[in-house]
């Protein structure tokens, strides 16, 4: 039985302040570059020397997290060619605690997840956007993502929208937890999220993001063209 929710849990207020997805609580953890390319720096600050440049989907091991004097979050990482620091915004980091909790659940289920994002009114902010979706800190690729969930164990959902417009760029993100029931895991379910992308002039584009979960082996519930990276239909 499918159902959609706009979740407004006050207990998650602290989580909603996070700049990137994942309620990561321990290291090491796997990380995936979620930008076209990103600089790995010698120290956790914007002006530090460059160690390397990694391309989108490059994998690293995250060994720690640091916040600099300006409030910018950085991840300490190691990779095949060395080690350094990457701005947290450009790295999707697996929420290992929630992933392991789900796998350890006695009724763990593998679900296939897909995402559809629609904007009812772009409000003059352009129709071309960079989109990032994560489940438990894992990026959801265009073909969807297989995730392990368990009844009554919460998992994290994250969406980020960034306008590609150079004249009036806008950005917005939202992070929250959802706790599935045993029935939802058996039959499939949907969770609906609202992302408000605002630019410097306070113009706003409101996105509706729908995460759809189906038991592994079930038929796809969202056409490939509507997955992340597909053409927006609104």
Secondary structure, 3 states (H helix, E strand, C coil): CCCCCCCCCHHHCCHHHCCCCCCCCCCCEEEEECCCEEEEECCCCCCCCEEEEEECCCEEEEEEEEECCCCCEEEEEEECCEEEEEEHHHEEECCHHHHHHHHHCCCCEEEEEEEEEEECCCCCCCCCEEEEEEECCEECCCCCEEEEECCCCEEEEEEEEEECCCCCCEEEEEEEEEECCHHHHHHCEEEEEEEEEEECCCCEEEEEEEEEEEECCCCCCCCHHHCCCCCCCC
